Amino acid sequence: MKPFSLSLVQAGALVASGLLRALGEMVEIAAGQHTPLSGLIAALALATFAAGLTGIWDEARASLSGRIAIFATIAGALGFVLVALHSALVLGAPPAGEIATSPPFIASAIVTLVGVAALAWWVLRSPRYPSWIGLVLMLTVVNSVLASFMALPPIVQPLIDMVMAASFVQLGLSMYENIKHPQPSQGPGRNP
C-alpha cells in the first residue's frame, strides 16, 4: 500500500498532464503550427503523465495487460518526451510531418500504441475506472499517431490531442476518487 500523499500526487500528476497537454495544443492552434513552446509543453505534459501513470501500478500489476500497459505506455511517453525536446530545442520545431517520419518518433509511437491498447483493455476490465476512459484513450492515441502521418488541416491533430488530454484528466480524477473510496465502483465481475 502506497502512502496516501504519494497517491494524491500521482492522481494530481495525471490531471496536470491533461491540463498541460490541452495548453500546449492551444498554443499550437493559436500559432497555426507546431512551435518550440508547444513542443516543450507537450514534453512536460507527457513526462507528468508518465509519473502519474505509476499511480495505478499497485492495481495494474496483478494482470499481464496491466503490467504491459504501465511499462509500454510509460516507455512510449518518455520516448515522445525525448522526441519533443529534441525537436523543440535542437531542431527548432520542424513541421509535424517531418518529426513523424523520424525513427525515434516511429519507435515511440509503436511502443505507445502497444501500451495504450493494453491500458485501454485493462481500464475496460477494471471495476475501479470508467470504461469510457479506456476507449477514449485508445481512439485518441491511434487517431493522433495516424494524424501525424497525414496531410490534415493544422487544427485536426491538436483537437484530437485535446480530447486525449480530457481523458488524462478524467483518469486522474478517477484515481483520486478511488483513493477517497477504495472499494470497486463499477460492479462485480470485471477483472483486468
Order of alpha helices (4+ residues) and beta strands (2+ residues): alpha-alpha-alpha-alpha-alpha-alpha-alpha-alpha
